[in-house]
Amino acid sequence: MAYRRAMFSPESMSRDLAAAASGAAVLELLTQCFAAAPLAYGHGTDNAADEAAWLFAAVAGVDYAEADWVDRFEAALAAPAVDLDIARMAALADQRVATRQPLAYLLGEAWFAGLRFEVTADVLVPRSPIAELIAAGYAPWVRPSEVRRVLEIGTGSGCIAIATALALPDAQVDATDVSPGALAVAQRNVARHGVVARVRLVASDLFTSATLGRYDLIVTNPPYVDAGDMASRPAEFRHEPELGLAAGADGLSIVRRLLAEAGSYLEPGGVLICEVGNSAEALQQEYATVPFTWLTFEHGGQGVFALTREQLEEHAPAIAAAVGRGSENT
Ligand SMILES: C[S@@+](CC[C@H](N)C(=O)[O-])C[C@H]1O[C@@H](n2cnc3c(N)ncnc32)[C@H](O)[C@@H]1O
């Protein structure tokens, strides 16, 4: 069935939802609404049913961070529809379809590493596969109990820095960004998660802040989208800050600089973990002699590599040459 805008006006959506007998029937209608609309996913869910469930749960007050969230979700499904905030569910579903904004922005929240983060249009919606690495305390790349200092470049909402601080309780984390709007959101998330004493937010263009030191681990999910993918990205991704995505013609403009400078900020034995997503192929072509280790993820995701300080140093000449080629090309 083709999506027709009139079918899901807030009024008719509200009417249909109000006519539903139970929360389960409401969720089914929301799922049908999303499935029939030309939506793109990738901001926390990858299909209509999960997106509808997230909306439903958020409005029903189900908190995924609570141990009993499954019981609460099931109770909301069993509840008479009249006991639910149908008008808000309908309005959010309509906005999602009409504006193509990621649901995370409409709800003002996103989930990452099992934690809830405030998000606004100043920050990318968290979705990095690095979450899986954080859950393992970055093992085997570091010994979690021995990590004292971590640097995150390009923190956005602060999700990676905060989840890292919670996973590595003995570590101090410096988290940088060039966007004042992102740093303001990150600051609120740092406070929300009670890690003010261990996560320091720094306004810095990569490593330019004089306040940075040396680190056991540098982790980053920098902008890495190439010009072709930027031009063809779905509407949902156009609501995200371009500063968080775009990285020149080949997607490597930021990563080139990162590779050239990261070694100087790592302790001996320290590791750089960097996400480059779809630009992995371009990176490998450009740095054919550099021994990237590509990480694998049980829950999906790709394009994340690890390099030690020693590897960065050994291959410094090739890495420096690539910076020169990059500045010629962009
Ligand atoms: C892909 S987003 C990642 C945000 C967050 N770490 C996450 O995983 O959701 C990249 C972030 O890098 C920031 N950024 C862009 N250029 C930067 C630069 N030169 N130095 C530091 N941060 C930068 C953007 O503002 C954005 O917040």
The ligand as an SDF file (V2000), in Angstrom:
LIG
                    3D

 27 29  0  0  0  0  0  0  0  0999 V2000
   30.4390   11.5130   13.7440 C   0  0  0  0  0  0  0  0  0  0  0  0
   30.1930   12.7380   14.9990 S   0  0  0  0  0  0  0  0  0  0  0  0
   30.4570   11.7190   16.4200 C   0  0  0  0  0  0  0  0  0  0  0  0
   29.7590   12.1930   17.6620 C   0  0  0  0  0  0  0  0  0  0  0  0
   29.8190   11.1840   18.8320 C   0  0  0  0  0  0  0  0  0  0  0  0
   31.1800   10.9040   19.2330 N   0  0  0  0  0  0  0  0  0  0  0  0
   29.1090    9.9050   18.4590 C   0  0  0  0  0  0  0  0  0  0  0  0
   29.7710    8.8760   18.2330 O   0  0  0  0  0  0  0  0  0  0  0  0
   27.8690    9.9240   18.3630 O   0  0  0  0  0  0  0  0  0  0  0  0
   31.6880   13.6700   14.8470 C   0  0  0  0  0  0  0  0  0  0  0  0
   31.8460   14.8190   15.8230 C   0  0  0  0  0  0  0  0  0  0  0  0
   33.1120   15.4240   15.5420 O   0  0  0  0  0  0  0  0  0  0  0  0
   32.9900   16.8220   15.6640 C   0  0  0  0  0  0  0  0  0  0  0  0
   34.0620   17.4140   14.8570 N   0  0  0  0  0  0  0  0  0  0  0  0
   34.0650   17.7260   13.5400 C   0  0  0  0  0  0  0  0  0  0  0  0
   35.2540   18.2390   13.1720 N   0  0  0  0  0  0  0  0  0  0  0  0
   36.0270   18.2510   14.2890 C   0  0  0  0  0  0  0  0  0  0  0  0
   37.3520   18.6680   14.5450 C   0  0  0  0  0  0  0  0  0  0  0  0
   38.1220   19.1740   13.5890 N   0  0  0  0  0  0  0  0  0  0  0  0
   37.8160   18.5570   15.8170 N   0  0  0  0  0  0  0  0  0  0  0  0
   37.0390   18.0490   16.8050 C   0  0  0  0  0  0  0  0  0  0  0  0
   35.7690   17.6420   16.6230 N   0  0  0  0  0  0  0  0  0  0  0  0
   35.2730   17.7320   15.3530 C   0  0  0  0  0  0  0  0  0  0  0  0
   31.5880   17.1310   15.1840 C   0  0  0  0  0  0  0  0  0  0  0  0
   31.1370   18.3690   15.6910 O   0  0  0  0  0  0  0  0  0  0  0  0
   30.8180   15.9220   15.7250 C   0  0  0  0  0  0  0  0  0  0  0  0
   30.2850   16.1960   16.9840 O   0  0  0  0  0  0  0  0  0  0  0  0
  1  2  1  0
  2  3  1  0
  2 10  1  0
  3  4  1  0
  4  5  1  0
  5  6  1  0
  5  7  1  0
  7  8  2  0
  7  9  1  0
 10 11  1  0
 11 12  1  0
 11 26  1  0
 12 13  1  0
 13 14  1  0
 13 24  1  0
 14 15  1  0
 14 23  1  0
 15 16  2  0
 16 17  1  0
 17 18  1  0
 17 23  2  0
 18 19  1  0
 18 20  2  0
 20 21  1  0
 21 22  2  0
 22 23  1  0
 24 25  1  0
 24 26  1  0
 26 27  1  0
M  CHG  2   2   1   9  -1
M  END
$$$$
